[in-house]
């Protein structure tokens, strides 16, 4: 796992394990790239509720609460620092 950041915007580069990349997604161009968006701690529940099919909000081992959602065919992780 690696994160590339430029002016506060991040792109996460993961490995092809099931934890980071579903088996059915591994043959797609850009497989392993996840767009990472941080939102204020008080907004994550509202952002989660605004999506039709988000994954569950989970506490991540690196200290953020986040969920994953697919938007226009791209995989996004929406996260916030622990509050």
C-alpha positions, -999 to +999 in steps of 0.1 A: +000+000+000+013+034-009-002+069-009+007+096-034-002+131-023-001+165-041-014+197-024-035+176+000-051+154-027-043+117-023-043+086-045-040+053-028-021+025-045-030-009-031-021-045-037-043-071-053-054-088-021-091-092-014-088-067+014-080-039-011-093-052-044-122-075-052-114-104-074-138-093-101-121-059-104-085-072-108-086-073-147-097-036-150-074-008-161-063+011-130-069-019-107-055-012-073-060+026-076-084+041-051-094+077-048-093+088-012-114+118-001-113+132+035-144+149+049-149+166+083-156+142+112-191+155+117-200+150+080-192+114+073-226+100+084-244+125+061-220+118+032-225+080+037-264+084+038-262+104+005-249+074-015-272+046-029-249+016-023-221+025+001-201+000+020-204+001+058-185+028+078-156+010+094-128+019+118-095+014+100-063+003+117-045+035+106-068+058+126-097+068+103-134+060+100-142+053+063-164+037+038-160+026+002-183+035-026-182+031-064-191+062-084-192+062-122-171+030-122-144+044-099-136+031-064-136+059-037-127+057+000-145+084+019-127+089+052-124+111+083-099+113+111-112+097+143-134+121+162 
